[in-house]
Structure formats: structure tokens, C-alpha cells
Amino acid sequence: MIDISNIPQRKNSPAQKTPGILEFLNRDIKIFGSSMNDRKKERFYSELHTLLVAGIDIRTAFELLESEAEKKEEKTLFRAILDSIVSGRTLPEAIEQTGKFSRYEFYSLRIGEESGRMSAVLKDLAQYYAKKIKQKRKVTSALSYPLIVIVIALLAVGFMLRFVVPMFADMLARFGTELPGITKWIISASGAMEDYGLWILLSIISLIVLGWSQRKHSRFRKISSALVLRIPYIGKITQKVYVERFAHAMHLLLASKTNLTDALDLVQKMAGFYPIEHSLETIRRDILAGTSLHESLSKFPVYPKRMVSLIRVAEEVNQLDMMFEKLSVQLSDEIEHETSVLGSIIEPLMIMFLGVMVAVILVAMYLPMFKLGSAFE
């Protein structure tokens, strides 16, 4: 973190007038592929918030951020923002010009500047990315061990089918006895592995490459997200992760006095999950046509019924920002609990899966020997 104890404090320079909302909404701004990942953004917003709260002006703050940055690309980024500010642009305009930040961040900062809540918006953005990172770590931690076990299991089974089973098959062929059904099936699988193993591997690699190349296409995203949501337990956690991000983003924008349709438009651009992106486009049109938010949300199963009911109450008392904040906190707690449970359930299941796979192959190979030994008695 930056040491601010010995830094002189200055008054912030007045914010300059920003472009109109319609002009902003019609701009094409790069959202994905940025070198500023979530961790860097969380640190950037947190440190900038700390400096501004301490009374340091925006120019000195970026000079400090540039001097403390360890990587060249970060120094270049902070210098570009600083140069833009010195030339007369506001902070949101300077950040927008870099192309490293989303419309959601730009608009949040712009509203924070115009409403005099810049420090609060910076704090909220830092918390948003901190929570996002925490959720990623939780999900990754819960799924990494099972994935490792599955890979080891597949490698172990592949090795046994390719090298161990053929040796047993040659030995059993010399006896000329009738083999049990399970043994025949394992030997057939071993033969298929030997004949088509390379082609199977190349096919899997091709499917992975094809999926990666099509990952941004709407049709692929629609199909892949639908498949993920159908996975037991994991699909439910995935749904809650993205719904929580939606709720947190809506809270931040509505608390900054963004009107509802603009907030939905911005959240749609940074949702990153097809069912929510697709639904928000329709929801925004419905609201412009006079439909209430909860009625439009209820048309899409990605939003839990409890959430829709609470938003209905919030609309009646005009407390949408507060309700989205509570929903974000509740969903975050549920995600943390369910990912912990998922890890504790899947780990023993994966160990059992690996043990059963190896045991089936060994039993299939030794069963004919047991029968042959009984025949000699």
C-alpha cells in the first residue's frame, strides 16, 4: 500500500462538465481483453480512495500511484491518465480514454464526480472487485481438487487400458478359456484405446480449441450457459454468483442516482453471463414501455422468485438501491456457504470414483484367473 503520512494535502480541482448521457451511451467502449484484471482494479480503486479521503488532490494521487507501480504497463497507464487530467479532462474522461475500463466503471465515476460522492464510488468499486475476486477464489477452490482428481483418474485408467490390460489379455488368451463379460468389455475398451486413442485425444483438443474460438459468439454462449445451469448444484451456484454481481452493480448505480433504464443498460454491458445479458435487454424495453421491474424480472427463470418478490416490495416503497444491497449481501453469504459445502461433498466422491474405476479394471483382469484356479482344484 502507499504511504500517505508525509504527503502534502491539496484541494481537489473543480470537475469539468462531462458529455451528455445519450452521447455516452452511443459510444463503443472496450470491455473485454483489458490488461487491468480484477485484482489490479481492486488495488487501484482502493488506493485511489485512500489518497482522496486523505485530502490529496487527484494529480498528486496519480503521481504517487505511478511512482509506486512495479510494472511498466501500470506506470504507462497511470501516466496516461495523469496526462489527460493535466490537459483538462475529468477523471472519468481520462479513464475512458485508456480503453482499459468498462462503461460501468466510467459511468459510476462520472456520477460520483457530478454528485460529489467520488470517494464513496471509489470505495464501492474496490469492494465490488474484492467481492468478485473472493467469489472466484471460492469457486476455484471448490472445483480445483475434483478436476485434478478427474484428470488423474482419466490418466490412470488410460495408462491401465493402454499398457496393463494388453499384458493380461495376452496371458489370458494362452489359456483359451471363456472370459467373463466384464473382462471382454475391458479388453475391447483397451483395443479401442490402442486403435483410436490418438484420434480421441486430437478430437478432444479440437473441441476445446473450437469452443475457445467460439466463446464470444451469442449462440455458443447461450448453449454453454444453459448446459452449465443444468449441472446439479454447480449450476445453482453459478446462477447465484452472476445474480449477486447484478444486484451489487444495480445497488452501486442506483445509489449514485442513476436512473433505472441507464443502470440496466450499463449492467448489461458488464454482466458476462448470457442469460442475464439477454434478459436485461428485454427488461429495459419493458420498463420503457411502462412495465414494472419486478414484473419484467419474473419472466426470466435466472432471477430467483424470492428476489423478484423483494424487488416488488422495494418498488412500492421506492427503496430499490437498499434492496439490491441487501440481496447482494444475502446472495454473497449463500455462495460462500454453498461453495464450502460443495468442496466437502465432491472431494470424497472423486476419491471413490477413482477407486471404483481402478478396482473395476483390476477385478475384470483377475476374475478369469480366479475361475481358472477353481477349475484346477
N, C-alpha and C positions, 0 to 999 in steps of 0.2 A: 504494500500500500504506500501511497505518497505521504511524506511527512509535511504537514502544513503548519507546524508550530511556529516556524520562523519566517513565514511569508507575509509580506505587507498586504493589507486588505484595501481593496478599492471598491468604488461603487460601480454597479453594472451600468453599461451604456444603454440608452433607451432603445427599445426594439423598433425596428423599422417595419413599415407596412408590408404585409405579405400579399401574394397574388390571390385572386378570387377563388372561391371554392370550386366553381364549375371548371375554371381553367386547370386547377389542380387535379380534379377527378378525371380529366381527359388525358392526362399525361401517361406515357408508358414508362414505368419505373422498374428497374431490375429488382426482382425479389429473391430469386434463387441463384445459386452459384457464387455467392459472395464469399470473400476471404475472411470476413468478420463472422466467425462462428458464434454459437450461443454463449460459450464461456468468455470469449473476448468481449462480447457485447455486455454481458452481465458485469464484468470488471470495469468496462468503460463507463457505463451509466452509474455504477456505484461510486467510483472515484470522482466523476464529474459532479455528482450530487454532493459528495462530502466537501469538495472545494467550494462550490457555490454557497452551501449552507454556512461555510466558514467566512463568507463575505468577500471571497476573492472574485475579481471580475473575470469574464469569460475568456478574454485574451490571455491573461496570466495563467488561467486554468489549463488552457491547451498548450501553452509553453511548457508547463510542468508535465503534462501528460506526454508531450513529445520527448522531453528530456529523460523521463523515467521509462519510456518504452524500450524494450530489449530487442525487438525485431525491426528490421529495416522497413518492412511493409507497413508496420504500425506507425513508425515515425513519419513515413511519407504521407499516410492517411491523415494524421493529426496536423501535419504541416499544411496539407491541402485545405483542411477545414479552417485552420487559423488564417491562412492567406485570404480565404473567401470572406471571413469575418472582418479582417482588416480592410478589405476592399469595399465594405459597406453592406454585405449580406447578413441576414439574421442567421442564428444557429440552425434552425430547421432548413433554411435555404442552402446553407453551406453543407449540411449533412446530405441533403437530397442530391446535390451536385456530384458527390463522390460516387453515387451508384452502388454503394455498399450497404445501404439500409433500405428497409421496406417502407411502403407508403404508410403502413400502420404506425411506424416509429416517427416518420416525418410529420404526419398529421397530429399525432399525440404531442410532439414537441411544439408544433406550431400553436396548438390550442393552449398549451402550458405557458407559452410566451405571451400570447394575447390576453390570457386571463390572469397573469401574474402568479401562476402556480408551477413555474418551471421546475423548481426543486422537488415538488411533490410528484410531478410527472416523471422526472428522472428516477426518483426512488421507486415508483411503481414499475417502470420499465426494468430496473435492476431486479426487483422482486419477481417480475414475470419471467425473466430469463433464468433466474436462480431456481424458480419452481420447475421450469421446463427441464433444466439440467438434472434436477433431483428426480423427476419422474423418469427421465431416460435412464438414469443410473439404476433406479429401482427395477424397471422392466428388464434392462440388460442383465442385471444381477440375477433376476428370477429365471431368465431364459438361457443364459450362457452355459450354465452347468448341464442342463438337459441336452442342449445342442452338442456340447462336447462329448457327452456320453453316447448320443446317437451316432456321431461321426466315428467314435472308437468302436462302437458295436458293428457298424457297417464295414469298417476296415477289418475287424477281427473275423466277421463272417465271410467277407470276400477272400481273405487270406486262407481260411479253412477250406472254402469251396474250391479255390484255385490250386492249392498245394497239398493240403492234408487229405481231403476226400478222395482225390485221384489215387493216392497211395493205398488207401483202404479198398477202393474199388478194384484195383489190380489184384490185390491179395484175395478178395472175396471171389473174384472171377475164377481163380485157380481151383477153388473148392467145387464150383459148379452147382451150388445149392440154390434153391428158390429163396429169393430175398424178400423180406417184409416190404409192405407198400411204402412205408416212410423212408426206408433205405433207398428204394428205387427212385423216390421223388428227390431225395437229396443228391443222389448220383446224377440224375437228369439235370438238376439245377447246376451242379458242378460242370457238367458238359456244356451247358448253355453259357456259363461264365467263361469257360475256356474259348468257346467259339465266337461269342458275341460280346465279351467283356469290354474290349476296346471300343466297339461301336456304341455300347451302352454309355460308357464314360464320355465319349465325344457327343452323344445326344444330350446328356445332362449338361455338359458345358455349353452346348449350343443353345439350349433352352434358357440357361442363366444369362448368356450374352444377349439373346433376343429380348428377354424380359427387361434387362437393364437398358437396352436401347429404346424400348417402348414405354419406359416407366412414366414419361410425362404426357403420353397420349391419353386423351379422355377415355376412350374405350377400354384400354388396358387398366387405367386407374379405377374405373368403375367395376370391372370384373374382379381385379385383385382385392379391392376393398371389400366387396361383397363376400369373397371367399374368406378373408381374414375375420370378418364379423361372424361367420358361421362356425369358426373354430370354438369348441366348448371352452368356456372360462376365459381363454385368451382374447376371444372376440369381444367379450363384455368389458374386459379391462381396456382394450384398445379404444372402444367406444367412449368409455368414461374419460380417458386421457384427452381425447380431442374435444369432447363436450366441455371438460373443465377449462381447456385453453380458450374455447369460445366464450365461456362465462367470464373468465378473467379479463379477456380483451374487451368484452362488452362493458364490464364494470369500469375499466380504466377510461374508455372513451366517453361513456355516459356521465361519469363523474366529472369529466372535463367539459361538460356541457355540449358535447357533440350531439347533433340531432340523430334520431334513431336510424333513419334511412342511410345517412352517411356512415354511421358506425357499422351497420350491416355490410355496406359496400366495402369498407376497409378490412373488416374481419374476413370477408370472403377472399380477399387477395392474399391473406397470410394464413388461412386455415390449414392448408397442407393435407387435407383429407377430403376425398372426392364427395362422399355423401353430404358433408357439411357445406362444402363449396357449392354443390348443385342446389341444395335446399335454400341457401341464403339468397341465391339469385331469384328464386320464386318468391320467397318470403318478402324480399324487398319490393317486388312488384305488387304483391298482395297488400302491403301496408300503404303504398302509394295509391292503391285503389280503394282504401278505406277499411281494410280488414285489420283486426287487432293482432298483435304479435303472438299471443298465446294460441289464437285460432289457426294462424298460419303454421306455427311450430308443430301443432298437433297433427298435421298432415304427414309428417315425416317420422318414421319409427326410430331414427337415430337419436332423437331427443326423448329422454325418459318422461313418462306420464307425470311423475311427481314434480319434475322440473316445470312442465307446462302448467300444472295446477298452481304452483307457487308464483310463476310469472303472471298468471291471470290475477292473482291477488295483488301483486305488486303494481300491475297496470291500474287497478281500481283505486289504489291509494297513492299513485304517482311516485313510487319508490323503486323503479326498475334498477337503478345503479346499485342500491343497497342489497336488493335481492340477488342480483348477479354476483355480488361479492360473497354473500352467504353461500350461494350454490357452489362457487369456486372453492371455498374453504371445505365444504362438506364433501365434494367430489374428490378433492385432493386427499383428504383423510381416508376415504374409501379406497382410493387407488393404492395408497401406501399399505393399508391393511391387506388388501386382496393380493398384491404382488408378493407380500411376505408369505401369505398362505399358499400361493401358487408355488413358490420355491420349495416350501416344506413338503408339498404333496408330490411334485414332479420328481424330485431327487430320488426317493426310494423306488418310484415307479420305473425310472430309467435304469436303475441298477437291476431291478427284477427283469426288465426287458432284455438287457444284455445277458444276464444269467440264463434266461429261458432260451434265447437264440443259440447260445453256445451249447447248452445242455441238449437241445433237440438234435443238433448235428452229431454230438458225441454218442448219444443213445442210438441214433439211426445207424451209426457205424459199428457200434459194439453189439447191437442186438443180434445180428446174424451169427456172431461168434458165440454168444450165449446159447443160441439154438443148436449150433454145431457141436458145442461141448456137451449139451444134453443128449445129442444123438449118439455120442461115443460111450455114454455111461451104460 
